[in-house]
Amino acid sequence: MQTIRGYLKLIRPVNSLVMGFAVVVGVFLTGYGNINWLNLFFGIITSFTLTAASMAVNDYYDYNIDKINEPQRPIPSGTVSKNGALATTAVLTVIGLSCAYLVSVYCLVFAVGAWIIMMTYSTVGKRSGLPGNFLVSACVAAPFLYGSLVAVNTVQLNVFLFASMAFLSNTGREISKGIVDIEGDRSYGIRTLAVSFGGKRAALAAAVFFIFAVTLSPIPVILDLVSLWFVPFVLVTDIGLVWCSVFLFRNPSRENARRVKKLVLFLFVFGLLSFIAGMFR
């Protein structure tokens, strides 16, 4: 029983379920008439298993760090062996890519690309600073794009715009997290913007990504991709991201960066709601 709990903890089922739900959102944003329930099921399984595989391999490579910082995690605690983690990664990868193939070749190619990004981050990307931030943001945006592929075999423009806003705002959030973790990251040689250039410049970089995300928000309205119900929800997101930018730049302290990191998650939800509301005409 303890071993089963260890493997469940290894794959972070909550995180994996969230990524599966993102595929549902991507499908939903293409329109109700495009839902093929069997393909949607396969899409959810692909997103869940590939995310879980990345979690397992992440713990494999973080073994030495986790022995010190997180000794209760499955591998350092002895609940799961390192070989067991690699075997889990392999099995989940095969399941995920097989389900992608059952939907379409396009989905398989996209899933392979997403898997490469996840593995790159888990193995070497997380210590690379800004490139690592981009990899995380790509992983956040990918399931929405994949949902569109599952539904209509292409990425619809409204889904692409939402994924782009998610990518940009999450990159700003990742940079903010670097300010929060600056001491620990410096001691482990992780080259975040905050470690390399200081908190003030990192805060400026985070603000730039937040503002870039805001500048994309009028495009769905201008191109008539959404209804006016989109506007009130996206205004909350835009005002919040602008406020985060000013708040963090004026005082790039660890405490403020932590507040911004948390708030951006809520703003992300409002951004998602804006696109969903915009479907109702």
C-alpha positions in Angstrom: 0.0 0.0 0.0 2.8 2.4 0.8 4.4 1.6 -2.5 1.2 2.5 -4.4 1.0 5.8 -2.4 4.6 6.4 -3.4 4.0 6.0 -7.1 0.9 8.2 -6.9 2.9 10.9 -5.1 5.6 10.5 -7.8 3.3 11.3 -10.7 1.5 14.3 -9.0 -2.0 13.3 -10.0 -3.5 16.7 -9.3 -1.1 18.5 -11.6 -1.6 15.8 -14.2 -5.4 16.2 -14.0 -5.2 19.9 -14.4 -3.2 19.4 -17.6 -5.9 17.0 -18.7 -8.6 19.5 -18.0 -6.7 22.1 -20.1 -7.2 19.8 -23.1 -10.9 19.8 -22.4 -10.8 23.6 -22.4 -9.0 23.7 -25.7 -11.6 21.4 -27.2 -14.4 23.4 -25.7 -13.0 26.7 -27.2 -13.3 25.3 -30.7 -17.0 25.1 -30.4 -19.6 22.6 -29.1 -20.2 21.0 -32.4 -16.6 19.8 -32.7 -16.6 17.6 -29.6 -15.8 14.0 -30.4 -16.1 12.3 -27.0 -13.8 9.4 -27.8 -11.1 11.7 -29.1 -11.5 13.9 -26.1 -11.0 10.9 -23.8 -7.8 10.0 -25.6 -6.7 13.6 -25.5 -7.1 13.8 -21.7 -5.2 10.5 -21.3 -2.3 11.8 -23.4 -2.1 15.0 -21.4 -2.4 13.3 -18.1 0.2 10.5 -18.8 2.8 12.7 -20.4 2.6 15.2 -17.6 2.8 12.4 -15.1 5.9 11.0 -17.0 7.6 14.4 -16.7 6.9 14.5 -13.0 8.5 11.0 -12.5 11.6 11.9 -14.5 11.9 15.2 -12.7 12.1 13.4 -9.3 14.7 11.0 -10.8 17.0 13.9 -11.8 16.3 15.8 -8.5 17.2 12.9 -6.3 20.4 14.4 -4.8 18.7 17.8 -4.2 15.6 16.1 -2.7 17.7 14.1 -0.3 18.5 17.4 1.3 15.5 19.6 0.7 12.6 17.1 0.3 13.7 13.8 2.0 10.0 12.7 2.3 9.6 12.5 -1.5 9.1 9.0 -3.0 12.6 8.4 -4.3 14.8 9.7 -1.4 12.4 8.2 1.1 12.9 4.8 -0.5 9.2 4.3 -1.4 10.0 4.3 -5.1 13.4 3.3 -6.6 15.2 5.3 -9.2 14.7 2.5 -11.7 11.1 2.4 -10.8 10.7 6.1 -11.6 12.4 5.6 -15.0 10.1 2.6 -15.7 7.1 4.6 -14.8 8.2 7.4 -17.1 8.6 4.9 -20.0 5.2 3.2 -19.5 3.3 6.5 -19.2 5.1 7.9 -22.2 4.1 4.9 -24.3 0.5 5.1 -23.2 0.3 8.9 -23.8 1.8 8.7 -27.3 -0.3 5.7 -28.3 -3.5 7.6 -27.3 -2.3 10.6 -29.4 -1.8 8.4 -32.4 -5.3 7.0 -32.0 -6.6 10.6 -32.5 -4.5 11.6 -35.5 -0.9 11.9 -36.8 -1.0 15.6 -36.1 -1.8 14.9 -32.5 1.0 12.4 -32.3 3.6 14.8 -33.7 2.4 17.6 -31.3 2.5 15.2 -28.4 6.1 14.1 -29.2 7.1 17.7 -29.3 5.4 18.5 -26.0 7.1 15.4 -24.5 10.5 16.6 -25.6 9.9 20.0 -24.1 8.8 18.4 -20.8 11.8 16.1 -20.7 14.2 18.9 -21.6 12.9 21.0 -18.7 13.0 18.2 -16.2 16.6 17.2 -17.1 18.5 20.3 -17.9 16.1 23.2 -18.5 15.2 24.0 -14.9 18.7 25.3 -14.2 19.0 27.4 -17.3 17.1 30.5 -16.1 15.0 32.3 -18.7 15.1 29.4 -21.2 13.7 27.2 -18.4 11.0 29.7 -17.8 10.0 29.5 -21.5 9.9 25.7 -21.3 7.6 25.8 -18.4 5.3 28.3 -20.1 5.3 26.2 -23.3 4.1 23.2 -21.1 1.3 25.4 -19.7 0.2 26.5 -23.2 0.6 23.2 -24.9 -2.6 21.3 -23.7 -4.9 24.1 -24.8 -3.3 24.0 -28.3 -3.5 20.2 -28.2 -7.2 20.3 -27.4 -7.8 22.3 -30.5 -5.9 19.7 -32.5 -7.9 16.9 -30.9 -11.2 18.7 -31.9 -10.5 20.1 -35.4 -7.0 18.9 -36.5 -5.7 22.4 -36.5 -5.1 25.2 -34.0 -7.9 27.7 -34.1 -7.0 31.4 -33.8 -8.9 32.0 -30.6 -7.2 29.1 -28.9 -3.8 30.2 -30.2 -4.4 33.7 -28.8 -5.4 32.4 -25.4 -2.4 30.0 -25.3 -0.2 32.9 -26.2 -1.5 35.1 -23.4 -1.1 32.1 -21.0 2.5 31.7 -22.3 3.4 35.3 -21.7 1.7 35.8 -18.4 3.2 32.5 -17.0 6.7 33.5 -18.2 6.3 36.7 -16.1 5.1 34.5 -13.2 8.1 32.2 -13.5 10.5 35.2 -13.5 8.7 36.4 -10.4 9.2 33.0 -8.8 12.9 33.5 -9.4 12.8 36.6 -7.2 11.2 34.6 -4.5 13.7 31.7 -4.7 16.8 33.8 -5.4 18.8 32.6 -2.4 18.2 28.9 -2.9 18.6 29.2 -6.7 22.0 30.9 -6.2 23.2 28.2 -3.9 22.3 25.5 -6.5 23.7 27.4 -9.5 20.3 28.0 -11.1 20.8 31.0 -13.4 17.5 32.8 -13.1 17.2 36.4 -14.2 17.0 37.4 -10.5 20.3 35.5 -9.8 22.1 36.8 -12.9 20.9 40.4 -12.9 19.2 41.1 -9.6 15.7 41.5 -8.4 15.0 44.9 -10.0 15.9 43.9 -13.5 14.1 40.6 -13.1 11.0 42.5 -12.0 11.2 44.7 -15.1 11.4 41.6 -17.3 8.4 40.0 -15.6 6.5 43.3 -16.1 7.4 43.3 -19.8 5.9 39.8 -20.2 2.8 40.8 -18.3 2.2 43.8 -20.5 2.8 41.8 -23.7 0.0 39.5 -22.5 -2.3 42.5 -22.0 -1.6 43.9 -25.5 -2.9 40.7 -27.0 -6.3 40.9 -25.3 -8.0 43.3 -27.7 -7.2 41.1 -30.7 -10.1 38.6 -30.3 -12.6 41.5 -30.1 -11.1 43.3 -33.1 -11.1 40.1 -35.2 -14.7 39.3 -34.0 -13.6 36.0 -32.6 -15.6 36.5 -29.4 -18.7 38.3 -28.2 -18.7 41.3 -25.9 -19.1 39.0 -22.9 -15.4 38.5 -23.3 -14.7 42.1 -22.3 -15.6 42.3 -18.6 -13.6 39.2 -17.7 -10.5 40.1 -19.7 -10.6 43.6 -18.2 -10.1 42.0 -14.8 -7.2 40.1 -16.1 -5.6 43.1 -17.9 -6.0 45.5 -14.9 -4.6 42.8 -12.6 -1.6 42.2 -14.8 -0.8 45.9 -15.1 -1.2 46.3 -11.4 1.2 43.3 -10.8 3.7 44.9 -13.2 3.7 48.3 -11.4 3.6 46.7 -7.9 6.5 44.4 -8.5 8.7 46.9 -10.3 8.3 49.5 -7.6 9.2 47.0 -4.9 10.9 43.8 -6.2 11.1 42.2 -2.7 10.7 38.5 -2.1 7.4 39.1 -0.3 5.9 41.2 -3.2 7.1 38.7 -5.7 5.4 35.9 -3.8 2.1 37.9 -3.8 2.4 38.5 -7.5 3.1 34.9 -8.2 -0.1 33.9 -6.4 -2.3 36.6 -7.9 -1.3 35.7 -11.5 -2.8 32.3 -11.0 -6.2 33.8 -10.2 -5.8 36.2 -13.2 -5.1 33.3 -15.4 -8.5 31.8 -14.4 -10.2 35.1 -15.3 -8.4 35.1 -18.7 -9.8 31.6 -19.3 -13.3 32.6 -18.3 -13.1 35.6 -20.7 -12.6 33.3 -23.7 -15.3 30.9 -22.5 -17.8 33.8 -21.9 -16.8 35.2 -25.3 -18.2 32.0 -27.0 -21.8 33.1 -26.1 -23.3 35.4 -28.6 
